[in-house]
Amino acid sequence: MTENPTQLQTTPRHKPLNVLIAGGGVAGLEAAFALRELAADSVHVTLLAANDHYVYRPWSVGEPFTSSHADAYSLAKLATQAGADLVSDTLAEVDPDARRARTAAGAEISYDALLVGVGAQPHAVFEHATNVDDDRMEELLHGLVQDVEGGFVPRLAIVIPAPMPWPLPAYELALMASERAWDMQTDMTITLLTPERSPLEIFGAAASRQFSAMLADRRIEVITSAYCEIPRTQLVIVHPGGRSVPAERIIALPQLRGPELPGLPSDGGGFIPVDEHGRVRRVEHVWAAGDATDFPVKQGGVAAQLAVTAARSIAAEAGVQLEARPFSPVLEGVLMTGGTERYLRHQPASATAAEESVFSEVPRGSHPPKIATRYLEPQLSEARIPAVTS
């Protein structure tokens, strides 16, 4: 049930809490709309973002197969809908003692509360592979799809590096390539190499078993607990053990690096450590959400849930009396297969509920979102930028 801010008790303040949200991705936008819903006039929100649009990227992996595309939405429109001021710039440094943020352009913005949702940066790991970049999927993989259709790729290897990014795109590429080869009646061996102990284990044991059976049915080999190097073209070496996996084409997901923002703590990967309410550890009046944090699962729906947790904490800071809800994410995903999509869900066991692990077909005519959000999703249709067609 959506909470009605008019029904929430507030502690009177002389002026609204000045909230700065850095980042125009799913975490920042979800936080902005959550604050509008939860805190209303108790906060004044400024959204700091470099781009003029929000791109919904999870479907981009299907672009080379012409099965989907990434939609774009006007950030200016979304900010207006959220009741936020939009500043076109990026966060460069934080001075927590002075409660000031410095931007890349040299501006200084004061805040009462800062929420950092700047995301993580993809880093290409392997020199001798095609490294996935969801900004350039069609450009990078169009040639691969043509070669698959022509029967010129007898062996395809897809590598998920460690530390592991969000793994679904690797499996989607494997499944869609397998389906395309089947449609064209060409022979192709696909090997997917992953540091996971079982395919998509983050969705729970039941879902992983069902998914493993689907991969076996598609004759996609999965090498688990695999830590890979690619010393030269057309060769993957798997550790431990040193197994060689030859392949005419090798596709690799990128690693992610945290923002490592001056003024804020970070771990060895540059990610911002947060507590169960999204507060940045050892720093006052600063929260973080999304891929920039040290939470290990880097996925939009998880980012949105952490953003809502942080927004609730900020709303409480503004005087809104809300029940404290520590971050306890439910993982949801939609898997493209080249045929019928699959819906995945995992809710860990708790004191009041058993574990839920779901892997099921998406019913015909149903279109669940790739990124499940509570507050942002209903706002997107009004801000959509029409696709340009040639």
Buried (B, 14 or more C-beta within 10 A) or exposed (E): EEBEBEEBEBEEBEEBBBBBBBBBBBBBBBBBBBBBBBBBEBBBBBBBBBEEBBBBBBBBBBBBBEBBBBBBBBBBBBBBBBBBEBBBBBBBBBEBEEBBBBBEEEEEBEBBBBBBBBBBBBEBBBEBBBBBBBEEBBEBBBEBBEBBBEEBBBBBBBBBBBEBBBBBBBBBBBBBBBBBBBEEEBEBBBBBBBBBEBBBBBBBEBBBEBBBEBBEEBEBBBBBBBEBBBEEEBBBBBEEEEEEBEBBBBBBBBBBBBBBBEBBBBEEBBBBBBBEBBBBEEBEBBBBBBBBBBBEBBBBBBBBBBBBBBBBBBBBBBBBEBEEEEBEBEBBBBBBBBEEBBBBBBBBEEEEEEEBBBBEEBEEEEEEBBBBBBBBBEBBEEBEBEEEEE
